[in-house]
Amino acid sequence: MSAEVTIVDHPLIQHKLTLMRDKNTPSAVFRQLLREISLLLGYEALHDLPLTTRHIETPLAPMDAPILKGKKLVLVSILRAGNGLLEGMLDLVPSARVGFIGLYRDPETLRPVEYYKKLPEGMPERTSVVVDPMLATGNSVCFAIDRLKEAGARDIRFMCLLAAPEGISNLQSRHPDVPIFTAAVDERLNDHGYIVPGLGDAGDRMYGTK
Ligand code: URA
């Protein structure tokens, strides 16, 4: 069975996403909007985190109060565009551990090539959230999740801003255990592997490199 795709289409997200798609939106605003959307997506992607209780005393009475259970989360950013979603996720979960996987897309084959990898210890006991704004062919995220599974990760979620149907099918067939959280699913990929209508190259839009 394929993992679920959750489209987090809260009106605030839709509004902010429209501003991001507009080619006239400057980089600084684009980054800020991505950070804000990331908070809202992250809230949904982490809705089922397990809880335990801790005995505390409020100023008025003792109580057993809910608190997150288990080891700290891992956020894994696929460089470089993943860092845009990472910022908002760290606002939401400041104590999370952070991993990075550096990939670039070979322009001929559209296949990912790894140039950097750093993951925290204890991956088998931690929930991991892989972040990359654009789920296009899905090859980069599948490659990154392969690396996480090699490190022993079991509870893995993927969070993006925009997804193409082709990327969703690819990820669902190669990693059917990984749920996908996205703000929208667009029409298709073009011949260069870009999402249409999309928002262009997320890294370039974030950092003003084009
Ligand atoms: N990566 C991007 O940044 N944009 C796309 O449309 C596809 C992949």
Residues whose N, C-alpha, C, O or C-beta is under 5 A from the ligand:
A	BS01	URA	M134 A136 G193 Y194 I195 G198 G200 D201 A202 G203
